[in-house]
Structures are given as structure tokens and as C-alpha cells.
Amino acid sequence: MSKQTMQPQDSNIPRYAPGLDGIPVAESSISFVDGKRGHLEYRGIDIEELAKRSSFEETCFLLLYGRLPGADDLASFVAEFRQHRRIKYSIRDMIKCFPESAHPMDALQAGVAALGMFYPFKQGIDTKQADEEMVHLASVRLIAKMPTLVAAHARMRRGDDPIPPRDDLSHAANFLYMLTGEEPEPLFERIMDVALIVHAEHTLNASTFSAMVTGSTLADPYTVISSAVGTLSGPLHGGANEDVLDMLDEIDSVENAERYLNRKLQHKEKIPGLGHRVYKAKDPRATLLQKLYGNLTQKYGEDPTYAIARRIEKLSRSTLGAKGVCPNVDFYSGIVYRKLGIETDLFTPIFTVARVVGWLAHWQEMLANNRIYRPIQIYVGEHGLHYIPVEDR
Amino acid sequence: MSKQTMQPQDSNIPRYAPGLDGIPVAESSISFVDGKRGHLEYRGIDIEELAKRSSFEETCFLLLYGRLPGADDLASFVAEFRQHRRIKYSIRDMIKCFPESAHPMDALQAGVAALGMFYPFKQGIDTKQADEEMVHLASVRLIAKMPTLVAAHARMRRGDDPIPPRDDLSHAANFLYMLTGEEPEPLFERIMDVALIVHAEHTLNASTFSAMVTGSTLADPYTVISSAVGTLSGPLHGGANEDVLDMLDEIDSVENAERYLNRKLQHKEKIPGLGHRVYKAKDPRATLLQKLYGNLTQKYGEDPTYAIARRIEKLSRSTLGAKGVCPNVDFYSGIVYRKLGIETDLFTPIFTVARVVGWLAHWQEMLANNRIYRPIQIYVGEHGLHYIPVEDR
């Protein structure tokens, strides 16, 4: 019996970095974050430009195929999306079997896994490259059907019939329509469109990485996306915008903000929505969402929660902000979604409706040059023990 | 516009190793492989000893809790398993919605994700440690219900009613009973028990790693295991034993074996079931399964496929074997399962029924000292591009 030390004995083994912090796992040309400057590019283009001038559908094309589509490409891409929005009766019957209390992210993970049974996807092991057309079609299906799954479950859990998708609406407008039953006004549509654009991709976070690990075994794309949905469901990844709203509701009024913040700082507790592993300046996505909220309030008035959020941001600037702990995308997204009348537990599913594009872009990029992820462990256990019969233990 | 080079500019960034080959991602004391000697230990005990003297249930306890259970612990652990075998009506209704052609692994991924909706699991972000009792109960539920899910789907896709689990049978015997409707004879039970023991854990392969990546966001255990099931479904990971049978069927007779092998060697093509990323000697699990097959043939006669397999192994010894390319666990497991009368596309689900234990052991080990996996990428794309309106493209 011997016990190994905590450090690898073989000096050729690289340093162990918990969470793979700072360890490269892929070469990629999909997105780039400059955390110090608070800057995010998709395929080399600043997301501010895309949020102002592009659409979610066009951004999907850009992320998946590395270039802005020509007019014909864009038209046929949009038409494909609209054509693939419906989900099968059996998928809806399946959702009926879910308990009323099911979390929408669990429902979505199961729903996406089930999609794979209806659309078989075969790729050869030897070529390591699936048929391009099949990869494209599966990607379109997943992006197109994700909002339908989310909206169908959101309604069916309340006992309402799902609202079938409309093929005359944009991705953003159709999603809001299926959630509420009403065609959204242009401002709401625009806000959802921008929210989807800015959440579509963000390099190798845990969910994207899990899509890649699953995809590296050449599992089919529905399986890959189901894994990523599951990973995003963890409270350390998705769901921070829900925590922000909980915090703002707890603070309750602008006057209480300073006391709340000081108490948190004294106890060295984290403040939801402030700070990001990569950004050391204000997250550009937070700035964009805050502007959109401004447009909303011009028409519908301000929520008290927003005043509290702004107060927290202002107060934290000198203390946390100086240390690079600034508002991230979750700090304002929840406030925006609530203003659109969306239930709190649908915030992470909305994130999924957007991020599925980034997951698929990384999956496609990986297929071209795939190697199965099989890292090593540092063994810290014992050796040479023996089985002892139960009567002698 | 600038194009970055393929190598990281910052010399502090560690070398990029595709597939994380040789990169440590965790400290672990669950299992250890000595690839050169063809040796595998669970918690320090040689699997040969466990295969000979332990049971799957006892091995589960060992893997999860790091020690062989005392008589009382073992009795209550076994009783818990038997109590949690049943799946809810709604899960069976859900399986009815799956298309007949659904692959059992897709059905299992969706089924496991759905389990999570029925057994809510909450863990705090701050403590990073879920309640021990809750972790234990979820682990027992997952291990106990996995065979029921697999068997229910295997029967229901043929239009047969699922066979409810029996709580007077061992894990292995009950699994075979639910698959076939008949209480298995002791030899069959013993073979399934050993097959489950030797497949229960194997350090950080892709599926185990994906369980850890998903789990690192503190996603619930059903979500974590659903991810891992998905990862195992990929043809580069699970399913090699199916390929072995396809090969043996293709070779068709012992006389054709040499010509087949020479052709493969000439074309430098891989031979299913030969070679392993870690083992450079014969996989100890292959040896154990081969012995069990010997017991089967004493009673029921030999299959022609086995003679072909042995011939391939013998012929390849001087060429491939000398280079460390030896039979792995998949080389004989498919032959054994076929002899038990199990359908080919259930081989990977059987792997899952066993491996769920290893996934859970790594998930539990990780929870104690968790850090979210957020690796880095090497950006090889462009910067500073601009949005161009569609009419100008």
C-alpha cells in the first residue's frame, strides 16, 4: 500500500490548473473578448455594430459561416428558419408528461435530446467530417425549434395550449408571439432581437466547452446541444440575472441600496451581476441592454428596480469598479426581460435560444479537425489494496 | 484588419494539446490505470479481485464512498437500490412518445434528463457543497433506475409492455429479468454482474469528463448524467463492441480472418476492438470477459464469431500486439452480450448502466472542491472588421 503525493511524479506532466483556468483547449476564429477594454467581437466585428445594424438571423449566419451573407444567402437562410419552426405532435405529447413543477431548463434538455430521435444524424468515424448539408440542416433545425420548445413548455405547464409558430414573423417576434399569444410591437421585437444577438456567442464558457467535449465523440448535434443546455442550467453559469432581480427586490428601495452594498462588501460577499471572469471593465452587453431599457422606459415608465440597479452600479464604482468588478450582462438583462413581461424562470431558456448558435458554431468548427477529449487525472489515491470478505471487515 | 498567428502570442499560455492529451484536469482517487501492465484498480483494489469476489452493488459502494462497506452498510445500500428501481407512470408515458426507430441512447439521454424534473435537487452556490443525504439519494436513484429506463424502452419500442422491476433480485439479475421477462439462470446473472463491475469506472474518458464539465456549473445530478450519456453515445466513445460484431460477421469464417487482417494492415486501417489510448498491453477487462465467455460455451457451445475473434487476436499478436495494440474491453464484450441474447444496439446502454457509477463518483469527488471549467481558446481569427449593409456586400 502506498500513497502518491498530490503533485504529479512525472515532471513532464503540465501543471494542474483547476477549472482549466488559462489552459487552451481549442483554436477558434468565432469570437474574441478583450476583457480589459470591455470589447466583444463576433468573427472580427464588434457586437455593438451588430446589435445596432444586424438581425439575429444574420448574426447566426455570420457566426456559423464566418461571413456576412449576401442578399440571396440571407433570404434563403431566413426562409429555412421559418420553415423549420414547428415541433412534432409527439414532442408536444412528451411535454405533457412533464410534471407541472418542472424547471424549463430541464424540460428543454429533455426536449432537445428527444428531437434527435426524430431527425437521425449519421456521420462516419473515418472521415471525421459529417456531410455539410446534414450539418447545416441540423443546425437550422436546432436554432429554429429551440424557441418553439421553450414557448410550448412555458404555456403547457400552465395548462394553456401551445401557440403554433408563425412563419411571417422574425425569429425574435415569433418567439415573443409564441410566449404571449400577441404579435409584439416593434420596440419589443427589436429588444428581443438585440438580446438574442448579444447572447449568441462568448468564446469557451462551460456550456460551449461541454458541447465540444460531447461533440468530440461524434455524438449527434441534438445530443451535443442537449449537453450544453444541461451545463448552462447550473446556477454558477446561467441564472445570474434571476439572482440580480432577487437582490433588487430584496433591497426594495433606492434608500436601502447603500446599506445593502456596504454590508455585502464588509462580509466580502459577491454581488449578483457584478464582476466577470473575463471582463475587467463594464461588459459591453450590459451597456447595450441598458440602452434598450432606456428606450422601453421612455414609453412605459421606469421600474423602481432599475433605479436601485443604477444606484448599486454607481455606488460600487469606486470600490468594486476600481478592482475591475463591473456590471456584467446579467446585471441589466433580467430587468429588461421582466419589463417585457417574461417570467423569471424563462430567462435562462432565452439565453439558450440565443447561445445555441455559438454552441453550433464551435461544434461545426471542431468537426473539421476533431480529436476526442481525453485529459488525464492526477491520481492521489492508494495502490495495491486487497478485497476483504465482508465478514472480516 | 489583422490576422493572429496560430501560436499564442503570450508566452505564458501553456502549450495547446488537442483533445487535452496529457493535460491534467482533476485530482482523483477513484481509479487508476497502469496501461503498460494492463492493470486497473478501483480505489486501490485490482478489478480482477473485485470481478471474482465482489458484486456490482458492493463495487458501487466502494467507488462512491472509497471503502468496502461493512455488513450493515452493504445490506442497507442493497435495500435502497431495490426500493428505488421503479420509474413513474409519466416517464413511461413519455417513452411512448418516442419514435419506434429511436436509438436507445437518445431515449436514455432524454429519459435521464426527465428524471430530474420529478426529483428536484437544490444545492447552494455559496457552500459549493450539496447536502450529503441529497447527493446520496440522487446517486442511488440514478443507478437504480437506469436499468429500468433501458429495459422499458427496449420493450416498449417493440410494442411490449415494460416489465416492472423485482425487488428480490440482484441488480444484474433484475436487469436481465426486465429485458427478457425471465429470471436469469445463475451463470447469466454472474456474467452480467461481472460485466457491470468491469465497466463501472475508468478514470477520465470523454463521458466522465463531460459529466464533470456539466457538474462544475452545479447543474443537478440528473442533468450531469444526461450529459454523460450523450457523450457516451458518440461512435468514437461507446459502441465499439457493436463494430467488433459487425467485423466478425463480415469475416464470416476462421479461414477468412488472415486475409481480412492483412488487408486492414496493408491499408493501415484500424481494427475494431484492438488498441486503446491508455492500454499498451491486453486490457484486463477483455481477459475477464473472455473467461466468462468460456464458462458460457461450456454449457451452450461456442459461437463461430468467437473462433474468428480468437484467430484475429492470435494473428495480430506479432504485428499489432508488438506495438502495444492489443484487444480492449470491447473486443469480447459484444460476443458475450450476444450470447446472452441481448440486441446489439443495447450494448452501449448496458455500458451506461455500469458507468453511471463512475460518473457519479467523479461528480461527488468534484463537488467537494469545485471550480467551474472555463478554459481558454487560441484565437486565430480576424479583428476590427466592420458591418457592411447587405446591399453593399
Interface residues (C-beta under 8 A of the other chain):
Chain A: M1 M6 P8 N12 I13 P14 R15 Y16 P18 G19 L20 D21 G22 I23 P24 V25 A26 E27 S28 S29 I30 F32 E41 R43 G44 I45 E49 L50 R53 S54 E58 L68 P69 G70 A71 L74 S90 I91 D93 M94 C97 F98 P99 S101 A102 H103 D106 A107 Q109 A110 A113 A114 G116 M117 F118 P120 Q123 I125 T203 L204 N205 A206 S207 F209 S210 V213 T214 G215 S216 T217 L218 A219 D220 Y222 T223 V224 S226 S227 G230 T231 L232 S233 G234 P235 L236 H237 G238 R277 N369 R371 I372 Y373 R374 P375 I376 Q377 I378 Y379 V380 G381 E382 H383 G384 L385 H386 Y387 I388 P389 V390 E391 R393
Chain B: M1 M6 P8 N12 I13 P14 R15 Y16 P18 G19 L20 D21 G22 I23 P24 V25 A26 E27 S28 S29 I30 F32 E41 R43 G44 I45 E49 L50 R53 S54 E58 L68 P69 G70 A71 L74 S90 I91 D93 M94 C97 F98 P99 S101 A102 H103 D106 A107 Q109 A110 G111 A113 A114 G116 M117 F118 P120 Q123 I125 T203 L204 N205 A206 S207 F209 S210 V213 T214 G215 S216 T217 L218 A219 D220 Y222 T223 V224 S226 S227 G230 T231 L232 S233 G234 P235 L236 H237 G238 R277 N369 R371 I372 Y373 R374 P375 I376 Q377 I378 Y379 V380 G381 E382 H383 G384 L385 H386 Y387 I388 P389 V390 E391 R393
